[in-house]
Amino acid sequence: MALIRINFMAASLHRTVPLMVCLPTDKLVPDEQGVPRPIQGPFATLYLLHGILGSEVD
């Protein structure tokens, strides 16, 4: 699993907004040489939204 943490400037909020992505690797399968390759198809997505006093890690 890859954990990606990004801070980006949200123009609509006029501030920097943190974003955390957990990218599963279970969609990778070995090819003929044993090298992991991605399977075509979308990942399932879950959006967790918090209130104004929460954070992306709570």
ChimeraX commands (.cxc) that place a marker at each C-alpha (Angstrom):
marker #1 position 0.00,0.00,0.00 radius 0.5
marker #1 position 1.21,3.49,-0.78 radius 0.5
marker #1 position 0.38,6.41,1.49 radius 0.5
marker #1 position 0.48,9.77,-0.29 radius 0.5
marker #1 position 0.20,13.07,1.56 radius 0.5
marker #1 position -0.29,16.26,-0.46 radius 0.5
marker #1 position -0.78,19.91,0.50 radius 0.5
marker #1 position -2.31,22.04,-2.24 radius 0.5
marker #1 position -3.62,25.58,-2.54 radius 0.5
marker #1 position -7.40,25.59,-2.82 radius 0.5
marker #1 position -8.33,28.81,-4.62 radius 0.5
marker #1 position -11.97,28.58,-3.52 radius 0.5
marker #1 position -10.95,28.31,0.17 radius 0.5
marker #1 position -8.03,30.77,-0.06 radius 0.5
marker #1 position -5.79,28.41,1.91 radius 0.5
marker #1 position -3.61,25.34,1.71 radius 0.5
marker #1 position -5.59,22.10,2.07 radius 0.5
marker #1 position -4.10,18.74,3.08 radius 0.5
marker #1 position -5.04,15.55,1.21 radius 0.5
marker #1 position -4.15,11.99,2.19 radius 0.5
marker #1 position -4.48,9.06,-0.25 radius 0.5
marker #1 position -4.14,5.36,0.65 radius 0.5
marker #1 position -3.42,3.60,-2.64 radius 0.5
marker #1 position -3.82,-0.18,-2.40 radius 0.5
marker #1 position -1.47,-2.46,-4.29 radius 0.5
marker #1 position -3.84,-5.41,-4.43 radius 0.5
marker #1 position -4.65,-4.52,-8.06 radius 0.5
marker #1 position -1.15,-5.60,-9.11 radius 0.5
marker #1 position -0.52,-9.10,-10.48 radius 0.5
marker #1 position 2.76,-10.62,-11.67 radius 0.5
marker #1 position 3.27,-10.97,-15.43 radius 0.5
marker #1 position 5.15,-13.82,-17.17 radius 0.5
marker #1 position 8.49,-12.55,-15.83 radius 0.5
marker #1 position 7.14,-12.07,-12.30 radius 0.5
marker #1 position 7.06,-8.28,-12.52 radius 0.5
marker #1 position 3.96,-6.77,-10.83 radius 0.5
marker #1 position 1.70,-5.04,-13.36 radius 0.5
marker #1 position -1.53,-3.13,-12.73 radius 0.5
marker #1 position -4.87,-4.66,-13.65 radius 0.5
marker #1 position -7.06,-2.44,-15.83 radius 0.5
marker #1 position -10.07,-1.07,-14.02 radius 0.5
marker #1 position -10.86,1.59,-11.42 radius 0.5
marker #1 position -10.00,1.46,-7.73 radius 0.5
marker #1 position -12.86,1.57,-5.26 radius 0.5
marker #1 position -12.98,5.04,-3.70 radius 0.5
marker #1 position -14.03,6.09,-0.22 radius 0.5
marker #1 position -14.23,9.79,0.64 radius 0.5
marker #1 position -14.00,10.63,4.34 radius 0.5
marker #1 position -15.04,14.21,5.02 radius 0.5
marker #1 position -14.56,15.94,8.36 radius 0.5
marker #1 position -15.90,19.14,9.82 radius 0.5
marker #1 position -14.10,22.43,10.19 radius 0.5
marker #1 position -12.27,21.35,13.37 radius 0.5
marker #1 position -11.18,17.88,12.19 radius 0.5
marker #1 position -8.18,16.83,10.17 radius 0.5
marker #1 position -7.27,14.25,7.53 radius 0.5
marker #1 position -5.52,12.06,10.13 radius 0.5
marker #1 position -8.27,11.94,12.81 radius 0.5
marker link #1:1,2 radius 0.2
marker link #1:2,3 radius 0.2
marker link #1:3,4 radius 0.2
marker link #1:4,5 radius 0.2
marker link #1:5,6 radius 0.2
marker link #1:6,7 radius 0.2
marker link #1:7,8 radius 0.2
marker link #1:8,9 radius 0.2
marker link #1:9,10 radius 0.2
marker link #1:10,11 radius 0.2
marker link #1:11,12 radius 0.2
marker link #1:12,13 radius 0.2
marker link #1:13,14 radius 0.2
marker link #1:14,15 radius 0.2
marker link #1:15,16 radius 0.2
marker link #1:16,17 radius 0.2
marker link #1:17,18 radius 0.2
marker link #1:18,19 radius 0.2
marker link #1:19,20 radius 0.2
marker link #1:20,21 radius 0.2
marker link #1:21,22 radius 0.2
marker link #1:22,23 radius 0.2
marker link #1:23,24 radius 0.2
marker link #1:24,25 radius 0.2
marker link #1:25,26 radius 0.2
marker link #1:26,27 radius 0.2
marker link #1:27,28 radius 0.2
marker link #1:28,29 radius 0.2
marker link #1:29,30 radius 0.2
marker link #1:30,31 radius 0.2
marker link #1:31,32 radius 0.2
marker link #1:32,33 radius 0.2
marker link #1:33,34 radius 0.2
marker link #1:34,35 radius 0.2
marker link #1:35,36 radius 0.2
marker link #1:36,37 radius 0.2
marker link #1:37,38 radius 0.2
marker link #1:38,39 radius 0.2
marker link #1:39,40 radius 0.2
marker link #1:40,41 radius 0.2
marker link #1:41,42 radius 0.2
marker link #1:42,43 radius 0.2
marker link #1:43,44 radius 0.2
marker link #1:44,45 radius 0.2
marker link #1:45,46 radius 0.2
marker link #1:46,47 radius 0.2
marker link #1:47,48 radius 0.2
marker link #1:48,49 radius 0.2
marker link #1:49,50 radius 0.2
marker link #1:50,51 radius 0.2
marker link #1:51,52 radius 0.2
marker link #1:52,53 radius 0.2
marker link #1:53,54 radius 0.2
marker link #1:54,55 radius 0.2
marker link #1:55,56 radius 0.2
marker link #1:56,57 radius 0.2
marker link #1:57,58 radius 0.2
view
